[in-house]
Amino acid sequence: MNRLLFGSGFPLVAPQEAVAAIYSINTYTHGTNLPGIPRPQLQAIVEQQAAQFLGLKAPAVETTHAYTVEADDDSVVPPPTGASAR
């Protein structure tokens, strides 16, 4: 179970539909001698973080600035601040 990674198949299947299918998987075992999958294990499949599962670091947050480049002289102009922004 710890090697499963949730994927919805989007856009062919909506994520909500895929989650519902995972949680209802035990309906196939009703009335048989087959074992069901415990709900906490199903929940772990749905809610596990993919990056953590794959051993990846969380992406760094990029800081974007609203600087503009003046067309005439290629100088960088910082965004307006305070009262001058109005």
PDB file of N, CA, C and O in Angstrom:
ATOM      1  N   MET A   1       0.817  -1.196   0.000  1.00  0.00           N
ATOM      2  CA  MET A   1       0.000   0.000   0.000  1.00  0.00           C
ATOM      3  C   MET A   1       0.861   1.261   0.000  1.00  0.00           C
ATOM      4  O   MET A   1       0.443   2.285  -0.539  1.00  0.00           O
ATOM      5  N   ASN A   2       2.029   1.209   0.580  1.00  0.00           N
ATOM      6  CA  ASN A   2       2.857   2.414   0.665  1.00  0.00           C
ATOM      7  C   ASN A   2       3.549   2.743  -0.651  1.00  0.00           C
ATOM      8  O   ASN A   2       4.350   3.676  -0.712  1.00  0.00           O
ATOM      9  N   ARG A   3       3.253   1.991  -1.701  1.00  0.00           N
ATOM     10  CA  ARG A   3       3.849   2.266  -3.010  1.00  0.00           C
ATOM     11  C   ARG A   3       2.816   2.762  -4.013  1.00  0.00           C
ATOM     12  O   ARG A   3       3.113   2.875  -5.202  1.00  0.00           O
ATOM     13  N   LEU A   4       1.624   3.054  -3.552  1.00  0.00           N
ATOM     14  CA  LEU A   4       0.573   3.536  -4.441  1.00  0.00           C
ATOM     15  C   LEU A   4       0.559   5.056  -4.444  1.00  0.00           C
ATOM     16  O   LEU A   4       0.741   5.698  -3.410  1.00  0.00           O
ATOM     17  N   LEU A   5       0.342   5.612  -5.615  1.00  0.00           N
ATOM     18  CA  LEU A   5       0.266   7.058  -5.775  1.00  0.00           C
ATOM     19  C   LEU A   5      -1.048   7.387  -6.450  1.00  0.00           C
ATOM     20  O   LEU A   5      -1.358   6.846  -7.512  1.00  0.00           O
ATOM     21  N   PHE A   6      -1.811   8.260  -5.850  1.00  0.00           N
ATOM     22  CA  PHE A   6      -3.113   8.636  -6.383  1.00  0.00           C
ATOM     23  C   PHE A   6      -2.957   9.476  -7.638  1.00  0.00           C
ATOM     24  O   PHE A   6      -2.179  10.429  -7.671  1.00  0.00           O
ATOM     25  N   GLY A   7      -3.696   9.115  -8.654  1.00  0.00           N
ATOM     26  CA  GLY A   7      -3.792   9.895  -9.875  1.00  0.00           C
ATOM     27  C   GLY A   7      -5.211   9.759 -10.397  1.00  0.00           C
ATOM     28  O   GLY A   7      -5.734   8.648 -10.486  1.00  0.00           O
ATOM     29  N   SER A   8      -5.829  10.852 -10.737  1.00  0.00           N
ATOM     30  CA  SER A   8      -7.245  10.811 -11.083  1.00  0.00           C
ATOM     31  C   SER A   8      -7.498  10.435 -12.540  1.00  0.00           C
ATOM     32  O   SER A   8      -8.594   9.984 -12.874  1.00  0.00           O
ATOM     33  N   GLY A   9      -6.519  10.609 -13.403  1.00  0.00           N
ATOM     34  CA  GLY A   9      -6.750  10.397 -14.821  1.00  0.00           C
ATOM     35  C   GLY A   9      -7.369  11.620 -15.478  1.00  0.00           C
ATOM     36  O   GLY A   9      -7.915  11.534 -16.579  1.00  0.00           O
ATOM     37  N   PHE A  10      -7.282  12.763 -14.796  1.00  0.00           N
ATOM     38  CA  PHE A  10      -7.828  14.015 -15.322  1.00  0.00           C
ATOM     39  C   PHE A  10      -7.191  14.299 -16.670  1.00  0.00           C
ATOM     40  O   PHE A  10      -5.976  14.136 -16.780  1.00  0.00           O
ATOM     41  N   PRO A  11      -7.886  14.696 -17.665  1.00  0.00           N
ATOM     42  CA  PRO A  11      -9.236  15.234 -17.748  1.00  0.00           C
ATOM     43  C   PRO A  11     -10.307  14.193 -18.069  1.00  0.00           C
ATOM     44  O   PRO A  11     -11.487  14.534 -18.152  1.00  0.00           O
ATOM     45  N   LEU A  12      -9.917  12.932 -18.251  1.00  0.00           N
ATOM     46  CA  LEU A  12     -10.914  11.912 -18.571  1.00  0.00           C
ATOM     47  C   LEU A  12     -11.810  11.590 -17.379  1.00  0.00           C
ATOM     48  O   LEU A  12     -12.991  11.286 -17.550  1.00  0.00           O
ATOM     49  N   VAL A  13     -11.255  11.655 -16.184  1.00  0.00           N
ATOM     50  CA  VAL A  13     -12.012  11.399 -14.960  1.00  0.00           C
ATOM     51  C   VAL A  13     -11.746  12.561 -14.009  1.00  0.00           C
ATOM     52  O   VAL A  13     -10.596  12.930 -13.774  1.00  0.00           O
ATOM     53  N   ALA A  14     -12.804  13.126 -13.470  1.00  0.00           N
ATOM     54  CA  ALA A  14     -12.651  14.225 -12.503  1.00  0.00           C
ATOM     55  C   ALA A  14     -12.041  13.674 -11.217  1.00  0.00           C
ATOM     56  O   ALA A  14     -12.330  12.540 -10.836  1.00  0.00           O
ATOM     57  N   PRO A  15     -11.204  14.459 -10.545  1.00  0.00           N
ATOM     58  CA  PRO A  15     -10.603  14.004  -9.288  1.00  0.00           C
ATOM     59  C   PRO A  15     -11.640  13.536  -8.268  1.00  0.00           C
ATOM     60  O   PRO A  15     -11.398  12.562  -7.555  1.00  0.00           O
ATOM     61  N   GLN A  16     -12.784  14.208  -8.185  1.00  0.00           N
ATOM     62  CA  GLN A  16     -13.816  13.813  -7.227  1.00  0.00           C
ATOM     63  C   GLN A  16     -14.333  12.409  -7.543  1.00  0.00           C
ATOM     64  O   GLN A  16     -14.592  11.626  -6.630  1.00  0.00           O
ATOM     65  N   GLU A  17     -14.482  12.092  -8.812  1.00  0.00           N
ATOM     66  CA  GLU A  17     -14.941  10.764  -9.217  1.00  0.00           C
ATOM     67  C   GLU A  17     -13.900   9.693  -8.868  1.00  0.00           C
ATOM     68  O   GLU A  17     -14.251   8.601  -8.422  1.00  0.00           O
ATOM     69  N   ALA A  18     -12.631  10.012  -9.071  1.00  0.00           N
ATOM     70  CA  ALA A  18     -11.567   9.062  -8.765  1.00  0.00           C
ATOM     71  C   ALA A  18     -11.492   8.793  -7.268  1.00  0.00           C
ATOM     72  O   ALA A  18     -11.297   7.652  -6.852  1.00  0.00           O
ATOM     73  N   VAL A  19     -11.644   9.830  -6.462  1.00  0.00           N
ATOM     74  CA  VAL A  19     -11.643   9.663  -5.006  1.00  0.00           C
ATOM     75  C   VAL A  19     -12.825   8.798  -4.586  1.00  0.00           C
ATOM     76  O   VAL A  19     -12.669   7.901  -3.758  1.00  0.00           O
ATOM     77  N   ALA A  20     -13.989   9.053  -5.138  1.00  0.00           N
ATOM     78  CA  ALA A  20     -15.166   8.255  -4.816  1.00  0.00           C
ATOM     79  C   ALA A  20     -14.954   6.792  -5.200  1.00  0.00           C
ATOM     80  O   ALA A  20     -15.375   5.894  -4.471  1.00  0.00           O
ATOM     81  N   ALA A  21     -14.309   6.545  -6.331  1.00  0.00           N
ATOM     82  CA  ALA A  21     -14.043   5.171  -6.765  1.00  0.00           C
ATOM     83  C   ALA A  21     -13.094   4.463  -5.809  1.00  0.00           C
ATOM     84  O   ALA A  21     -13.279   3.283  -5.509  1.00  0.00           O
ATOM     85  N   ILE A  22     -12.079   5.176  -5.330  1.00  0.00           N
ATOM     86  CA  ILE A  22     -11.145   4.571  -4.383  1.00  0.00           C
ATOM     87  C   ILE A  22     -11.866   4.209  -3.085  1.00  0.00           C
ATOM     88  O   ILE A  22     -11.704   3.105  -2.565  1.00  0.00           O
ATOM     89  N   TYR A  23     -12.658   5.140  -2.569  1.00  0.00           N
ATOM     90  CA  TYR A  23     -13.354   4.874  -1.310  1.00  0.00           C
ATOM     91  C   TYR A  23     -14.422   3.791  -1.444  1.00  0.00           C
ATOM     92  O   TYR A  23     -14.807   3.193  -0.439  1.00  0.00           O
ATOM     93  N   SER A  24     -14.907   3.525  -2.639  1.00  0.00           N
ATOM     94  CA  SER A  24     -15.937   2.504  -2.812  1.00  0.00           C
ATOM     95  C   SER A  24     -15.367   1.180  -3.328  1.00  0.00           C
ATOM     96  O   SER A  24     -16.135   0.293  -3.700  1.00  0.00           O
ATOM     97  N   ILE A  25     -14.060   1.026  -3.359  1.00  0.00           N
ATOM     98  CA  ILE A  25     -13.427  -0.180  -3.895  1.00  0.00           C
ATOM     99  C   ILE A  25     -13.860  -1.441  -3.142  1.00  0.00           C
ATOM    100  O   ILE A  25     -13.906  -2.525  -3.724  1.00  0.00           O
ATOM    101  N   ASN A  26     -14.172  -1.303  -1.869  1.00  0.00           N
ATOM    102  CA  ASN A  26     -14.543  -2.474  -1.075  1.00  0.00           C
ATOM    103  C   ASN A  26     -15.913  -3.036  -1.439  1.00  0.00           C
ATOM    104  O   ASN A  26     -16.264  -4.127  -0.990  1.00  0.00           O
ATOM    105  N   THR A  27     -16.691  -2.322  -2.238  1.00  0.00           N
ATOM    106  CA  THR A  27     -17.988  -2.869  -2.648  1.00  0.00           C
ATOM    107  C   THR A  27     -17.812  -4.120  -3.508  1.00  0.00           C
ATOM    108  O   THR A  27     -18.716  -4.953  -3.578  1.00  0.00           O
ATOM    109  N   TYR A  28     -16.666  -4.258  -4.156  1.00  0.00           N
ATOM    110  CA  TYR A  28     -16.406  -5.433  -4.984  1.00  0.00           C
ATOM    111  C   TYR A  28     -16.190  -6.686  -4.142  1.00  0.00           C
ATOM    112  O   TYR A  28     -16.354  -7.800  -4.640  1.00  0.00           O
ATOM    113  N   THR A  29     -15.826  -6.519  -2.884  1.00  0.00           N
ATOM    114  CA  THR A  29     -15.556  -7.675  -2.041  1.00  0.00           C
ATOM    115  C   THR A  29     -16.764  -8.086  -1.200  1.00  0.00           C
ATOM    116  O   THR A  29     -16.724  -9.138  -0.562  1.00  0.00           O
ATOM    117  N   HIS A  30     -17.818  -7.305  -1.176  1.00  0.00           N
ATOM    118  CA  HIS A  30     -19.005  -7.657  -0.401  1.00  0.00           C
ATOM    119  C   HIS A  30     -19.587  -8.968  -0.911  1.00  0.00           C
ATOM    120  O   HIS A  30     -19.767  -9.160  -2.113  1.00  0.00           O
ATOM    121  N   GLY A  31     -19.875  -9.858   0.018  1.00  0.00           N
ATOM    122  CA  GLY A  31     -20.463 -11.146  -0.337  1.00  0.00           C
ATOM    123  C   GLY A  31     -19.460 -12.154  -0.859  1.00  0.00           C
ATOM    124  O   GLY A  31     -19.849 -13.204  -1.369  1.00  0.00           O
ATOM    125  N   THR A  32     -18.164 -11.851  -0.740  1.00  0.00           N
ATOM    126  CA  THR A  32     -17.119 -12.784  -1.168  1.00  0.00           C
ATOM    127  C   THR A  32     -16.199 -13.073   0.012  1.00  0.00           C
ATOM    128  O   THR A  32     -16.351 -12.490   1.086  1.00  0.00           O
ATOM    129  N   ASN A  33     -15.260 -13.959  -0.191  1.00  0.00           N
ATOM    130  CA  ASN A  33     -14.259 -14.249   0.841  1.00  0.00           C
ATOM    131  C   ASN A  33     -13.021 -13.360   0.706  1.00  0.00           C
ATOM    132  O   ASN A  33     -12.053 -13.517   1.450  1.00  0.00           O
ATOM    133  N   LEU A  34     -13.058 -12.431  -0.244  1.00  0.00           N
ATOM    134  CA  LEU A  34     -11.912 -11.541  -0.445  1.00  0.00           C
ATOM    135  C   LEU A  34     -11.843 -10.509   0.671  1.00  0.00           C
ATOM    136  O   LEU A  34     -12.877 -10.022   1.129  1.00  0.00           O
ATOM    137  N   PRO A  35     -10.642 -10.171   1.110  1.00  0.00           N
ATOM    138  CA  PRO A  35     -10.517  -9.158   2.163  1.00  0.00           C
ATOM    139  C   PRO A  35     -10.756  -7.760   1.603  1.00  0.00           C
ATOM    140  O   PRO A  35     -10.479  -7.491   0.434  1.00  0.00           O
ATOM    141  N   GLY A  36     -11.266  -6.886   2.441  1.00  0.00           N
ATOM    142  CA  GLY A  36     -11.423  -5.482   2.068  1.00  0.00           C
ATOM    143  C   GLY A  36     -10.163  -4.707   2.425  1.00  0.00           C
ATOM    144  O   GLY A  36      -9.291  -5.207   3.136  1.00  0.00           O
ATOM    145  N   ILE A  37     -10.081  -3.500   1.931  1.00  0.00           N
ATOM    146  CA  ILE A  37      -8.952  -2.616   2.249  1.00  0.00           C
ATOM    147  C   ILE A  37      -9.422  -1.670   3.343  1.00  0.00           C
ATOM    148  O   ILE A  37     -10.433  -0.988   3.175  1.00  0.00           O
ATOM    149  N   PRO A  38      -8.701  -1.617   4.466  1.00  0.00           N
ATOM    150  CA  PRO A  38      -9.115  -0.732   5.567  1.00  0.00           C
ATOM    151  C   PRO A  38      -9.206   0.727   5.115  1.00  0.00           C
ATOM    152  O   PRO A  38      -8.373   1.206   4.345  1.00  0.00           O
ATOM    153  N   ARG A  39     -10.222   1.416   5.603  1.00  0.00           N
ATOM    154  CA  ARG A  39     -10.467   2.816   5.242  1.00  0.00           C
ATOM    155  C   ARG A  39      -9.246   3.712   5.480  1.00  0.00           C
ATOM    156  O   ARG A  39      -8.964   4.556   4.629  1.00  0.00           O
ATOM    157  N   PRO A  40      -8.507   3.576   6.588  1.00  0.00           N
ATOM    158  CA  PRO A  40      -7.313   4.437   6.761  1.00  0.00           C
ATOM    159  C   PRO A  40      -6.280   4.248   5.651  1.00  0.00           C
ATOM    160  O   PRO A  40      -5.583   5.199   5.295  1.00  0.00           O
ATOM    161  N   GLN A  41      -6.169   3.048   5.104  1.00  0.00           N
ATOM    162  CA  GLN A  41      -5.227   2.838   4.003  1.00  0.00           C
ATOM    163  C   GLN A  41      -5.717   3.504   2.723  1.00  0.00           C
ATOM    164  O   GLN A  41      -4.924   4.055   1.960  1.00  0.00           O
ATOM    165  N   LEU A  42      -7.023   3.451   2.493  1.00  0.00           N
ATOM    166  CA  LEU A  42      -7.579   4.152   1.333  1.00  0.00           C
ATOM    167  C   LEU A  42      -7.392   5.660   1.486  1.00  0.00           C
ATOM    168  O   LEU A  42      -7.059   6.356   0.527  1.00  0.00           O
ATOM    169  N   GLN A  43      -7.609   6.151   2.694  1.00  0.00           N
ATOM    170  CA  GLN A  43      -7.441   7.577   2.963  1.00  0.00           C
ATOM    171  C   GLN A  43      -5.990   8.001   2.744  1.00  0.00           C
ATOM    172  O   GLN A  43      -5.734   9.095   2.242  1.00  0.00           O
ATOM    173  N   ALA A  44      -5.045   7.148   3.114  1.00  0.00           N
ATOM    174  CA  ALA A  44      -3.623   7.461   2.908  1.00  0.00           C
ATOM    175  C   ALA A  44      -3.299   7.584   1.425  1.00  0.00           C
ATOM    176  O   ALA A  44      -2.498   8.434   1.036  1.00  0.00           O
ATOM    177  N   ILE A  45      -3.911   6.746   0.596  1.00  0.00           N
ATOM    178  CA  ILE A  45      -3.675   6.825  -0.852  1.00  0.00           C
ATOM    179  C   ILE A  45      -4.168   8.159  -1.396  1.00  0.00           C
ATOM    180  O   ILE A  45      -3.482   8.801  -2.191  1.00  0.00           O
ATOM    181  N   VAL A  46      -5.353   8.574  -0.972  1.00  0.00           N
ATOM    182  CA  VAL A  46      -5.967   9.794  -1.485  1.00  0.00           C
ATOM    183  C   VAL A  46      -5.259  11.044  -0.979  1.00  0.00           C
ATOM    184  O   VAL A  46      -5.074  11.999  -1.735  1.00  0.00           O
ATOM    185  N   GLU A  47      -4.864  11.049   0.281  1.00  0.00           N
ATOM    186  CA  GLU A  47      -4.376  12.278   0.901  1.00  0.00           C
ATOM    187  C   GLU A  47      -2.868  12.399   0.981  1.00  0.00           C
ATOM    188  O   GLU A  47      -2.368  13.424   1.445  1.00  0.00           O
ATOM    189  N   GLN A  48      -2.130  11.401   0.551  1.00  0.00           N
ATOM    190  CA  GLN A  48      -0.675  11.447   0.636  1.00  0.00           C
ATOM    191  C   GLN A  48      -0.110  12.493  -0.314  1.00  0.00           C
ATOM    192  O   GLN A  48      -0.597  12.645  -1.434  1.00  0.00           O
ATOM    193  N   GLN A  49       0.900  13.203   0.121  1.00  0.00           N
ATOM    194  CA  GLN A  49       1.541  14.219  -0.709  1.00  0.00           C
ATOM    195  C   GLN A  49       2.445  13.546  -1.741  1.00  0.00           C
ATOM    196  O   GLN A  49       3.348  12.795  -1.372  1.00  0.00           O
ATOM    197  N   ALA A  50       2.214  13.806  -3.023  1.00  0.00           N
ATOM    198  CA  ALA A  50       2.974  13.166  -4.101  1.00  0.00           C
ATOM    199  C   ALA A  50       4.462  13.511  -4.033  1.00  0.00           C
ATOM    200  O   ALA A  50       5.302  12.629  -4.211  1.00  0.00           O
ATOM    201  N   ALA A  51       4.800  14.766  -3.781  1.00  0.00           N
ATOM    202  CA  ALA A  51       6.214  15.163  -3.735  1.00  0.00           C
ATOM    203  C   ALA A  51       6.944  14.418  -2.617  1.00  0.00           C
ATOM    204  O   ALA A  51       8.071  13.960  -2.805  1.00  0.00           O
ATOM    205  N   GLN A  52       6.310  14.301  -1.473  1.00  0.00           N
ATOM    206  CA  GLN A  52       6.916  13.591  -0.351  1.00  0.00           C
ATOM    207  C   GLN A  52       7.072  12.113  -0.702  1.00  0.00           C
ATOM    208  O   GLN A  52       8.112  11.516  -0.423  1.00  0.00           O
ATOM    209  N   PHE A  53       6.051  11.526  -1.307  1.00  0.00           N
ATOM    210  CA  PHE A  53       6.072  10.126  -1.704  1.00  0.00           C
ATOM    211  C   PHE A  53       7.220   9.843  -2.667  1.00  0.00           C
ATOM    212  O   PHE A  53       7.874   8.805  -2.564  1.00  0.00           O
ATOM    213  N   LEU A  54       7.465  10.749  -3.590  1.00  0.00           N
ATOM    214  CA  LEU A  54       8.512  10.571  -4.596  1.00  0.00           C
ATOM    215  C   LEU A  54       9.892  10.990  -4.101  1.00  0.00           C
ATOM    216  O   LEU A  54      10.883  10.850  -4.816  1.00  0.00           O
ATOM    217  N   GLY A  55       9.951  11.509  -2.863  1.00  0.00           N
ATOM    218  CA  GLY A  55      11.227  11.930  -2.309  1.00  0.00           C
ATOM    219  C   GLY A  55      11.728  13.239  -2.877  1.00  0.00           C
ATOM    220  O   GLY A  55      12.933  13.491  -2.881  1.00  0.00           O
ATOM    221  N   LEU A  56      10.824  14.078  -3.357  1.00  0.00           N
ATOM    222  CA  LEU A  56      11.198  15.362  -3.934  1.00  0.00           C
ATOM    223  C   LEU A  56      11.111  16.459  -2.894  1.00  0.00           C
ATOM    224  O   LEU A  56      10.303  16.389  -1.968  1.00  0.00           O
ATOM    225  N   LYS A  57      11.934  17.459  -3.049  1.00  0.00           N
ATOM    226  CA  LYS A  57      11.836  18.634  -2.190  1.00  0.00           C
ATOM    227  C   LYS A  57      10.676  19.490  -2.659  1.00  0.00           C
ATOM    228  O   LYS A  57      10.341  19.508  -3.843  1.00  0.00           O
ATOM    229  N   ALA A  58      10.071  20.195  -1.727  1.00  0.00           N
ATOM    230  CA  ALA A  58       8.992  21.116  -2.086  1.00  0.00           C
ATOM    231  C   ALA A  58       9.572  22.196  -2.989  1.00  0.00           C
ATOM    232  O   ALA A  58      10.701  22.634  -2.768  1.00  0.00           O
ATOM    233  N   PRO A  59       8.830  22.635  -4.000  1.00  0.00           N
ATOM    234  CA  PRO A  59       9.352  23.673  -4.895  1.00  0.00           C
ATOM    235  C   PRO A  59       9.602  24.964  -4.136  1.00  0.00           C
ATOM    236  O   PRO A  59       8.840  25.340  -3.245  1.00  0.00           O
ATOM    237  N   ALA A  60      10.680  25.631  -4.506  1.00  0.00           N
ATOM    238  CA  ALA A  60      11.000  26.913  -3.891  1.00  0.00           C
ATOM    239  C   ALA A  60       9.981  27.953  -4.331  1.00  0.00           C
ATOM    240  O   ALA A  60       9.516  27.947  -5.471  1.00  0.00           O
ATOM    241  N   VAL A  61       9.649  28.827  -3.426  1.00  0.00           N
ATOM    242  CA  VAL A  61       8.696  29.887  -3.745  1.00  0.00           C
ATOM    243  C   VAL A  61       9.449  30.984  -4.470  1.00  0.00           C
ATOM    244  O   VAL A  61      10.408  31.551  -3.945  1.00  0.00           O
ATOM    245  N   GLU A  62       9.006  31.276  -5.679  1.00  0.00           N
ATOM    246  CA  GLU A  62       9.653  32.333  -6.445  1.00  0.00           C
ATOM    247  C   GLU A  62       9.078  33.675  -6.055  1.00  0.00           C
ATOM    248  O   GLU A  62       7.864  33.829  -5.921  1.00  0.00           O
ATOM    249  N   THR A  63       9.941  34.629  -5.879  1.00  0.00           N
ATOM    250  CA  THR A  63       9.500  35.985  -5.587  1.00  0.00           C
ATOM    251  C   THR A  63       9.470  36.749  -6.889  1.00  0.00           C
ATOM    252  O   THR A  63      10.481  36.872  -7.580  1.00  0.00           O
ATOM    253  N   THR A  64       8.309  37.257  -7.213  1.00  0.00           N
ATOM    254  CA  THR A  64       8.201  38.045  -8.438  1.00  0.00           C
ATOM    255  C   THR A  64       8.018  39.500  -8.072  1.00  0.00           C
ATOM    256  O   THR A  64       7.323  39.833  -7.112  1.00  0.00           O
ATOM    257  N   HIS A  65       8.627  40.330  -8.818  1.00  0.00           N
ATOM    258  CA  HIS A  65       8.538  41.767  -8.595  1.00  0.00           C
ATOM    259  C   HIS A  65       7.881  42.401  -9.814  1.00  0.00           C
ATOM    260  O   HIS A  65       8.064  41.947 -10.944  1.00  0.00           O
ATOM    261  N   ALA A  66       7.139  43.425  -9.573  1.00  0.00           N
ATOM    262  CA  ALA A  66       6.436  44.100 -10.665  1.00  0.00           C
ATOM    263  C   ALA A  66       7.312  45.188 -11.284  1.00  0.00           C
ATOM    264  O   ALA A  66       6.862  46.320 -11.457  1.00  0.00           O
ATOM    265  N   TYR A  67       8.550  44.854 -11.616  1.00  0.00           N
ATOM    266  CA  TYR A  67       9.426  45.816 -12.251  1.00  0.00           C
ATOM    267  C   TYR A  67       9.080  45.912 -13.726  1.00  0.00           C
ATOM    268  O   TYR A  67       8.635  44.936 -14.330  1.00  0.00           O
ATOM    269  N   THR A  68       9.281  47.069 -14.295  1.00  0.00           N
ATOM    270  CA  THR A  68       9.057  47.252 -15.717  1.00  0.00           C
ATOM    271  C   THR A  68      10.335  47.746 -16.373  1.00  0.00           C
ATOM    272  O   THR A  68      11.185  48.355 -15.724  1.00  0.00           O
ATOM    273  N   VAL A  69      10.460  47.484 -17.636  1.00  0.00           N
ATOM    274  CA  VAL A  69      11.624  47.939 -18.386  1.00  0.00           C
ATOM    275  C   VAL A  69      11.154  49.053 -19.307  1.00  0.00           C
ATOM    276  O   VAL A  69      10.215  48.883 -20.086  1.00  0.00           O
ATOM    277  N   GLU A  70      11.819  50.191 -19.206  1.00  0.00           N
ATOM    278  CA  GLU A  70      11.487  51.318 -20.065  1.00  0.00           C
ATOM    279  C   GLU A  70      11.953  51.007 -21.481  1.00  0.00           C
ATOM    280  O   GLU A  70      13.093  50.590 -21.687  1.00  0.00           O
ATOM    281  N   ALA A  71      11.097  51.205 -22.430  1.00  0.00           N
ATOM    282  CA  ALA A  71      11.384  50.845 -23.816  1.00  0.00           C
ATOM    283  C   ALA A  71      12.515  51.675 -24.427  1.00  0.00           C
ATOM    284  O   ALA A  71      13.273  51.156 -25.246  1.00  0.00           O
ATOM    285  N   ASP A  72      12.647  52.945 -24.051  1.00  0.00           N
ATOM    286  CA  ASP A  72      13.619  53.816 -24.695  1.00  0.00           C
ATOM    287  C   ASP A  72      15.058  53.537 -24.288  1.00  0.00           C
ATOM    288  O   ASP A  72      15.948  53.464 -25.136  1.00  0.00           O
ATOM    289  N   ASP A  73      15.285  53.380 -22.973  1.00  0.00           N
ATOM    290  CA  ASP A  73      16.675  53.268 -22.534  1.00  0.00           C
ATOM    291  C   ASP A  73      16.981  51.969 -21.786  1.00  0.00           C
ATOM    292  O   ASP A  73      18.062  51.839 -21.212  1.00  0.00           O
ATOM    293  N   ASP A  74      16.066  51.017 -21.779  1.00  0.00           N
ATOM    294  CA  ASP A  74      16.253  49.723 -21.123  1.00  0.00           C
ATOM    295  C   ASP A  74      16.556  49.829 -19.629  1.00  0.00           C
ATOM    296  O   ASP A  74      17.146  48.909 -19.062  1.00  0.00           O
ATOM    297  N   SER A  75      16.171  50.917 -18.987  1.00  0.00           N
ATOM    298  CA  SER A  75      16.387  51.019 -17.550  1.00  0.00           C
ATOM    299  C   SER A  75      15.228  50.356 -16.806  1.00  0.00           C
ATOM    300  O   SER A  75      14.086  50.379 -17.267  1.00  0.00           O
ATOM    301  N   VAL A  76      15.529  49.782 -15.678  1.00  0.00           N
ATOM    302  CA  VAL A  76      14.522  49.093 -14.881  1.00  0.00           C
ATOM    303  C   VAL A  76      13.900  50.079 -13.914  1.00  0.00           C
ATOM    304  O   VAL A  76      14.602  50.809 -13.215  1.00  0.00           O
ATOM    305  N   VAL A  77      12.570  50.095 -13.880  1.00  0.00           N
ATOM    306  CA  VAL A  77      11.838  50.996 -13.007  1.00  0.00           C
ATOM    307  C   VAL A  77      11.102  50.150 -11.977  1.00  0.00           C
ATOM    308  O   VAL A  77      10.312  49.283 -12.351  1.00  0.00           O
ATOM    309  N   PRO A  78      11.349  50.386 -10.664  1.00  0.00           N
ATOM    310  CA  PRO A  78      10.644  49.607  -9.639  1.00  0.00           C
ATOM    311  C   PRO A  78       9.163  49.954  -9.615  1.00  0.00           C
ATOM    312  O   PRO A  78       8.761  51.000 -10.125  1.00  0.00           O
ATOM    313  N   PRO A  79       8.348  49.083  -9.026  1.00  0.00           N
ATOM    314  CA  PRO A  79       6.924  49.367  -8.947  1.00  0.00           C
ATOM    315  C   PRO A  79       6.657  50.565  -8.074  1.00  0.00           C
ATOM    316  O   PRO A  79       7.449  50.860  -7.179  1.00  0.00           O
ATOM    317  N   PRO A  80       5.551  51.272  -8.308  1.00  0.00           N
ATOM    318  CA  PRO A  80       5.237  52.423  -7.477  1.00  0.00           C
ATOM    319  C   PRO A  80       4.936  51.986  -6.041  1.00  0.00           C
ATOM    320  O   PRO A  80       4.424  50.892  -5.805  1.00  0.00           O
ATOM    321  N   THR A  81       5.266  52.864  -5.088  1.00  0.00           N
ATOM    322  CA  THR A  81       5.016  52.551  -3.674  1.00  0.00           C
ATOM    323  C   THR A  81       4.288  53.702  -3.025  1.00  0.00           C
ATOM    324  O   THR A  81       4.336  54.837  -3.498  1.00  0.00           O
ATOM    325  N   GLY A  82       3.606  53.390  -1.920  1.00  0.00           N
ATOM    326  CA  GLY A  82       2.972  54.424  -1.090  1.00  0.00           C
ATOM    327  C   GLY A  82       1.986  55.294  -1.836  1.00  0.00           C
ATOM    328  O   GLY A  82       1.196  54.807  -2.645  1.00  0.00           O
ATOM    329  N   ALA A  83       2.038  56.599  -1.556  1.00  0.00           N
ATOM    330  CA  ALA A  83       1.095  57.556  -2.117  1.00  0.00           C
ATOM    331  C   ALA A  83       1.271  57.713  -3.624  1.00  0.00           C
ATOM    332  O   ALA A  83       0.323  58.050  -4.333  1.00  0.00           O
ATOM    333  N   SER A  84       2.493  57.467  -4.110  1.00  0.00           N
ATOM    334  CA  SER A  84       2.723  57.644  -5.547  1.00  0.00           C
ATOM    335  C   SER A  84       2.044  56.542  -6.371  1.00  0.00           C
ATOM    336  O   SER A  84       1.922  56.669  -7.589  1.00  0.00           O
ATOM    337  N   ALA A  85       1.604  55.469  -5.717  1.00  0.00           N
ATOM    338  CA  ALA A  85       0.951  54.375  -6.437  1.00  0.00           C
ATOM    339  C   ALA A  85      -0.497  54.703  -6.771  1.00  0.00           C
ATOM    340  O   ALA A  85      -1.108  54.036  -7.606  1.00  0.00           O
ATOM    341  N   ARG A  86      -1.043  55.714  -6.135  1.00  0.00           N
ATOM    342  CA  ARG A  86      -2.454  56.075  -6.346  1.00  0.00           C
ATOM    343  C   ARG A  86      -2.577  56.898  -7.536  1.00  0.00           C
ATOM    344  O   ARG A  86      -3.682  57.308  -7.891  1.00  0.00           O
TER     345      ARG A  86
END
